[in-house]
Amino acid sequence: MQAGPQRGFTYLAVLFAVAISSIVLGGALAMWSIDERRDREAELLFAGGQVRQAIASYYEGTPGADKHYPANLNELLADSRVTPARHHLRRLYADPITGAPWALVRGAGGGVMGVYSPSAGAPLKRANFGESDALFAGKTQYADWKFVYQTAHNRNEPAVILPWR
């Protein structure tokens, strides 16, 4: 048996190793969390862009000269205005940030002009967006990223922003 100052050395070494391991694990967890948020943002940009393109396809595919937006997102799945039914969107995406349905941007006529995430969370991405998402630059909440299809003649049309129902 040893006596004196070396008595608690092993115990202190184990405590030190646990402390270092905890710090490293905490850093790795923080990096994983940031990567997860980046992935969700990329998914939000993709899914929102898909819905915006589907709304554009629906609007531009309206027979005749009187164009209009879909009454709801389900009309993007099977557009029965034409035969055979046209599928502007393969499936309805959930909001990648909240996991809930999208909030809707409605035009003056009541049709769905676009979607957005109702999340008040702060996005990591604040710049270097693609051309179709350039208006998202500098926005401080995901709820400010509105995926809206507007044509030249209805750009000044007032939009009504509502939660999805």
SULTAUR-V119611 format. One record per backbone hydrogen bond with DSSP energy under -1.0 kcal/mol. NH is the residue of the N-H (numbers start at 0). CO is the residue of the C=O. E is the energy in kcal/mol with one decimal. If there is no record, write none. Layout:
nh: <NH,NH>
co: <CO,CO>
e: <E,E>
//
This chain:
nh: <6,8,11,12,13,14,15,16,17,18,19,20,21,22,23,24,25,26,27,28,29,30,31,32,33,34,35,36,37,38,39,40,41,42,43,44,45,46,47,48,49,50,51,52,53,54,55,56,57,58,59,60,61,66,75,76,77,78,79,85,87,88,94,98,102,103,104,105,106,109,111,112,113,114,115,132,133,135,136,137,138,141,142,143,144,145,146,147,148,156,159,161>
co: <3,5,7,8,9,10,11,12,13,14,15,16,17,18,19,20,21,22,23,24,25,26,27,28,29,30,31,32,33,34,35,36,37,38,39,40,41,42,43,44,45,46,47,48,49,50,51,52,53,54,55,56,58,64,72,73,73,85,77,78,75,75,99,94,115,161,113,159,110,106,69,104,104,146,102,129,130,132,133,125,135,120,118,140,141,143,114,145,112,153,105,103>
e: <-1.4,-1.1,-2.2,-2.3,-2.4,-2.3,-2.5,-2.4,-2.4,-2.3,-2.5,-2.4,-2.3,-2.0,-2.4,-2.6,-2.4,-2.1,-2.2,-2.4,-2.1,-2.1,-2.4,-2.3,-2.1,-2.5,-2.4,-2.1,-2.4,-2.3,-2.2,-2.4,-2.5,-2.3,-2.5,-2.6,-2.2,-3.1,-2.7,-1.7,-2.4,-2.3,-2.4,-2.5,-2.2,-2.5,-2.2,-2.5,-2.5,-2.9,-3.0,-1.8,-1.3,-1.3,-1.5,-1.2,-1.1,-3.6,-1.0,-1.8,-1.5,-1.8,-2.9,-2.9,-2.8,-2.2,-2.8,-3.9,-2.8,-1.9,-3.6,-2.9,-1.6,-1.5,-2.0,-1.0,-1.1,-2.2,-1.4,-2.3,-2.1,-2.0,-1.6,-1.4,-2.1,-1.4,-2.9,-1.3,-2.9,-1.4,-3.8,-2.8>
//
